[in-house]
Amino acid sequence: MGAYILRRLLLVIPTLLGIMIINFALVQFVPGGPIETIIARMEGGGDVFEAISGGGSELSETASESEYVGAKGLPKEFIEELEREFGFDKPPLERFLNMMWNYIRFDFGESYFRSISVVDLVLEKLPVSLTLGLWTTLLAYLVSIPLGIRKAVRDGSRFDTWTSGLIIVGYAIPGFLFAILLIVLFAGGSYYRIFPLRGLTSDGFEDFTLIQQILDYVWHIILPITAMMISGFATLTLLTKNSFLDEIRKQYVMTAKAKGLSERRVLYGHVFRNGMLIIIAGFPAAFISVFFGGSLIIETLFSLDGLGRLGFEAAVARDYPVVFGTLFAFGLLGLVISIISDLMYVFVDPRINFEGRG
């Protein structure tokens, strides 16, 4: 097993390098950049997209005088100073190599526009994404596994039929649309004002007692987590049902029943471990996908300032240290998590031998 883990860890290096090269190369062909953003703000455009598009006839007339559209009235020395500050006075290859050398040492630099290190910025947004990712994944598993097992045991029954209908409807509804429905119904949209619409905590949260803090926290996260877990809940339930149904139909189950074992003992003593293999092993990957995939729309609808909004705002503002720093860190973490997922298979079922496949 040690040789397999070593091979997988060595594969992380070229995979991560390929991810960074592709994204860095794509950025070179995207119009605009941090300097364009600063120029747009200084010239009163306030929006990088205005600077990219030209913003009008006056900017078009001056486009020939500067490579930066919208740089009218700004001294050439000032533009050159900005280039030196951001490192754009160097060739792309040199910038990429310098960036990767810093990232290997986990030095992700500072945000261009927030005067804060990328690490501190991520840590600042982390509680929101951690809350959404952790609770969404845990609740989806706690609901989906018992429901999926029950559906497998009662396959073809009325219970299986109507729950399948509800699951399909839930899967078909986009999370953001369900979030809007929850806001309209329960967050003061048009009907009831039962739950708050913004933030993870209320004002004065620090002055609450421990019980009040817990209740306030739960009160704030119910709607966003419900909106995020609906599609994952549907997928995981059907996955659980199909996994257990496949095991129930195998010969060893019929043999166990023929020996006089009760249905409950067969299910939880024999079927459960094999049926749960793919579900338990997939937990790390499921958590990471919800955690880092996040949901920009959900965070925006419920005014939650998490990693989803951070990534979007950084991409729009061309805040490259944030974009590439988070891409490197989360890409590395995702690759390591994929290795952990494989190890989970072995932990759940020691009969699995990845080294024997080669």
C-alpha positions in Angstrom: 0.0 0.0 0.0 2.9 2.3 0.7 4.1 2.1 -2.9 0.6 3.0 -4.2 0.4 6.0 -1.9 3.9 7.1 -3.0 2.9 6.8 -6.7 -0.3 8.9 -6.1 1.6 11.5 -4.2 4.2 11.8 -7.0 1.4 12.2 -9.6 0.1 15.2 -7.6 3.1 17.3 -8.8 2.5 17.1 -12.6 -1.3 17.3 -12.2 -1.1 20.4 -10.1 1.5 21.9 -12.4 -0.7 21.2 -15.4 -3.7 22.9 -13.7 -1.6 26.0 -12.9 -0.1 26.2 -16.4 -3.4 26.0 -18.2 -5.1 28.6 -16.0 -2.1 30.9 -16.2 -2.0 30.6 -20.0 -5.7 31.3 -20.3 -5.4 34.5 -18.2 -2.8 35.8 -20.7 -5.5 35.9 -23.4 -8.3 37.3 -21.3 -8.8 41.1 -21.8 -8.3 43.4 -18.9 -6.2 42.9 -15.8 -5.5 44.5 -12.4 -4.0 47.6 -14.0 -7.1 48.0 -16.2 -9.2 47.7 -13.1 -7.2 50.5 -11.3 -7.4 52.7 -14.3 -11.1 52.2 -14.6 -11.6 53.2 -11.0 -9.3 56.2 -11.3 -11.0 57.4 -14.4 -14.4 57.2 -12.8 -15.6 54.2 -14.7 -15.6 52.1 -11.5 -15.9 48.9 -13.5 -13.2 47.0 -15.3 -15.7 46.0 -18.0 -16.1 49.6 -19.1 -12.3 49.9 -19.4 -12.1 46.7 -21.5 -14.9 47.6 -23.8 -13.6 51.2 -24.4 -16.4 53.0 -22.6 -17.0 55.6 -25.3 -15.5 57.7 -28.0 -13.1 59.6 -25.8 -11.5 56.4 -24.6 -11.3 55.1 -28.2 -9.4 58.2 -29.3 -6.7 57.7 -26.6 -6.4 54.0 -27.1 -3.6 54.5 -29.6 -1.6 56.5 -27.0 -1.6 53.6 -24.4 -1.9 49.9 -24.4 -4.3 50.2 -21.5 -7.7 51.2 -22.8 -9.1 54.0 -20.6 -5.6 55.3 -19.5 -6.5 58.9 -20.6 -4.7 61.5 -18.6 -2.6 59.2 -16.5 1.2 59.7 -16.8 3.2 57.0 -18.5 5.5 56.9 -15.5 2.5 56.0 -13.3 1.5 53.1 -15.5 5.1 51.8 -15.5 5.2 52.0 -11.7 2.0 50.0 -11.6 3.5 47.4 -13.9 6.6 47.1 -11.7 4.5 46.9 -8.5 2.4 44.1 -9.9 5.3 42.4 -11.7 3.9 42.9 -15.2 7.2 44.4 -16.4 8.6 40.8 -16.6 7.9 38.2 -19.3 5.0 35.8 -18.6 7.3 32.8 -18.2 9.4 34.5 -15.5 6.2 35.6 -13.7 4.9 32.1 -13.7 8.1 30.6 -12.4 8.4 33.2 -9.7 4.7 32.5 -8.7 5.2 28.8 -8.5 8.4 29.1 -6.5 6.5 31.2 -4.0 3.6 28.8 -3.9 5.8 25.8 -3.3 6.9 27.6 -0.1 3.2 28.4 0.6 3.8 32.1 0.1 0.7 33.2 -1.7 1.4 37.0 -1.5 -1.1 39.7 -0.9 -4.3 40.7 -2.6 -3.9 43.5 -5.1 -6.8 45.5 -3.9 -7.5 44.6 -0.2 -4.0 45.1 1.4 -4.3 41.7 3.2 -2.5 38.4 2.6 -4.3 35.8 0.6 -4.0 33.3 3.5 -5.6 35.8 5.9 -8.3 36.6 3.4 -9.2 32.9 3.0 -9.2 32.4 6.7 -11.5 35.4 7.0 -14.1 33.8 4.6 -13.5 30.2 5.8 -16.1 30.0 8.6 -19.0 30.6 6.2 -17.9 28.0 3.6 -16.9 25.5 6.4 -20.4 25.9 7.9 -22.2 25.4 4.6 -20.0 22.5 3.5 -19.8 20.6 6.8 -23.5 20.8 7.8 -24.8 20.2 4.2 -22.7 17.1 3.9 -23.4 15.7 7.3 -27.2 16.3 7.1 -27.3 14.9 3.6 -25.7 11.7 4.8 -27.8 11.4 8.0 -31.0 11.7 6.0 -30.0 9.9 2.8 -28.5 6.7 4.2 -31.5 5.6 6.4 -33.9 6.6 3.6 -31.9 4.8 0.9 -31.6 1.6 3.0 -35.4 1.6 3.7 -36.1 2.2 0.0 -33.8 -0.8 -0.9 -35.5 -3.1 1.6 -39.0 -2.0 0.4 -38.1 -1.9 -3.3 -41.2 -1.6 -5.4 -43.5 -0.7 -2.5 -45.7 2.3 -2.2 -43.2 3.9 0.1 -40.4 3.4 -2.5 -42.6 4.9 -5.3 -43.7 8.1 -3.7 -40.3 8.8 -2.0 -38.7 8.3 -5.4 -41.1 10.9 -6.9 -40.2 13.4 -4.2 -36.5 12.7 -4.7 -36.7 13.2 -8.5 -38.5 16.5 -8.0 -35.9 17.6 -5.4 -33.1 16.7 -7.8 -34.7 18.6 -10.7 -35.1 21.8 -8.7 -31.9 24.0 -8.9 -30.6 24.9 -5.4 -30.8 28.7 -6.1 -34.4 28.4 -7.2 -35.3 26.5 -4.0 -33.4 29.1 -2.0 -35.6 31.9 -3.5 -38.7 29.8 -2.7 -37.5 29.5 0.9 -36.8 33.2 1.1 -40.2 34.1 -0.2 -42.0 31.7 2.1 -40.0 31.9 5.3 -37.7 34.9 5.3 -40.1 37.8 4.9 -40.2 37.6 1.1 -44.0 37.6 0.9 -45.4 35.4 3.5 -43.7 34.6 6.9 -40.7 36.1 8.6 -39.5 33.1 10.5 -35.8 33.0 9.6 -33.2 35.8 9.1 -32.1 36.6 5.6 -28.5 37.5 6.1 -25.3 36.5 8.0 -24.4 33.6 10.2 -25.2 35.4 13.5 -27.2 38.2 14.9 -26.0 41.6 16.1 -24.6 41.3 19.6 -23.9 37.6 19.2 -20.8 37.9 21.5 -23.0 39.0 24.4 -25.3 35.9 24.1 -25.1 32.9 26.4 -23.7 29.7 25.0 -27.2 28.2 24.5 -28.4 31.4 22.8 -25.4 31.5 20.5 -26.0 27.9 19.4 -29.7 28.6 18.8 -29.0 31.8 17.0 -26.4 30.0 14.8 -28.8 27.2 13.9 -31.5 29.8 13.2 -29.4 31.5 10.6 -28.1 28.4 8.8 -31.3 26.5 8.4 -32.4 28.1 5.1 -29.1 28.2 3.2 -28.2 24.6 4.2 -31.6 23.3 3.2 -31.2 25.0 -0.2 -27.8 23.6 -0.7 -28.5 20.0 0.4 -31.6 19.3 -1.7 -29.8 18.0 -4.9 -27.0 16.2 -2.9 -29.7 14.6 -0.7 -31.5 13.2 -3.8 -28.3 11.9 -5.4 -27.0 10.3 -2.2 -30.3 8.6 -1.4 -30.5 6.9 -4.8 -26.9 5.9 -4.6 -27.5 4.3 -1.2 -30.6 2.5 -2.4 -28.9 1.1 -5.5 -25.8 0.0 -3.6 -27.8 -1.8 -1.0 -30.2 -3.3 -3.6 -27.3 -4.7 -5.5 -25.9 -6.3 -2.3 -29.3 -7.7 -1.2 -29.7 -9.6 -4.5 -26.3 -11.4 -4.1 -26.0 -15.1 -3.3 -24.4 -14.7 0.1 -27.6 -12.9 1.3 -29.8 -15.7 0.2 -27.5 -18.2 1.9 -27.6 -16.2 5.2 -31.4 -16.1 5.1 -31.5 -19.8 4.3 -29.5 -20.5 7.5 -32.3 -18.9 9.5 -30.8 -15.5 10.2 -33.3 -12.7 10.8 -33.7 -10.1 8.1 -32.3 -7.4 10.4 -29.2 -9.4 11.2 -28.6 -10.1 7.5 -29.1 -6.5 6.6 -26.9 -4.9 9.3 -24.5 -7.8 9.9 -23.7 -8.7 6.3 -25.1 -6.3 3.7 -24.5 -3.0 5.6 -20.7 -3.1 5.4 -20.6 -3.9 1.7 -23.4 -1.6 0.8 -21.8 1.3 2.6 -18.4 0.9 1.0 -18.9 3.4 -1.9 -20.9 5.8 0.3 -18.4 6.1 3.2 -15.4 6.1 0.9 -16.9 9.0 -1.0 -17.5 11.2 2.0 -14.2 13.1 1.8 -14.7 13.9 -1.8 -18.4 14.8 -1.2 -17.4 17.2 1.6 -14.7 18.9 -0.4 -17.0 19.3 -3.5 -19.6 21.1 -1.4 -17.1 23.0 0.7 -14.9 24.4 -2.1 -17.5 24.2 -4.9 -19.6 26.3 -2.5 -22.4 28.2 -4.0 -21.9 31.8 -5.1 -25.6 32.2 -5.7 -26.6 30.8 -2.3 -24.0 32.9 -0.6 -25.3 36.0 -2.4 -29.0 35.3 -1.7 -28.4 34.9 2.0 -25.7 37.6 2.2 -23.0 35.2 3.3 -19.5 36.3 2.6 -17.7 33.0 1.9 -15.2 31.5 -0.5 -17.7 31.4 -3.4 -18.1 35.2 -3.4 -14.4 35.7 -2.7 -13.5 33.7 -5.9 -16.0 35.5 -8.0 -15.0 38.9 -6.9 -11.3 38.1 -7.3 -11.9 36.9 -10.9 -13.9 39.9 -11.8 -11.4 42.4 -10.3 -8.5 40.4 -11.8 -7.0 39.9 -8.3 -4.5 37.4 -9.5 -2.8 36.5 -6.2 -6.2 35.5 -4.8 -7.3 33.7 -7.9 -4.1 31.7 -8.4 -3.3 31.3 -4.7 -6.7 29.7 -3.9 -6.5 27.7 -7.1 -3.2 26.2 -6.0 -4.2 25.6 -2.4 -7.6 24.1 -3.2 -6.3 22.1 -6.1 -3.6 20.6 -4.0 -6.1 19.8 -1.2 -8.5 18.3 -3.7 -5.8 16.0 -5.1 -4.8 14.9 -1.6 -8.4 14.3 -0.7 -8.8 12.0 -3.8 -5.9 9.9 -2.3 -7.7 9.8 1.1 -10.9 8.6 -0.6 -9.0 5.6 -2.0 -7.6 4.9 1.4 -11.1 5.0 2.8 -12.1 2.2 0.5 -9.3 0.1 2.0 -10.3 1.1 5.6 -13.9 0.1 5.0 -13.0 -3.1 3.1 -9.5 -4.4 3.7 -10.0 -6.9 0.9 -9.4 -4.1 -1.6 -5.8 -4.0 -2.8 -4.8 -1.1 -5.1 -1.3 -2.3 -5.4 -2.5 -5.6 -6.8 -4.1 -3.9 -9.8 -0.8 -3.1 -11.3 
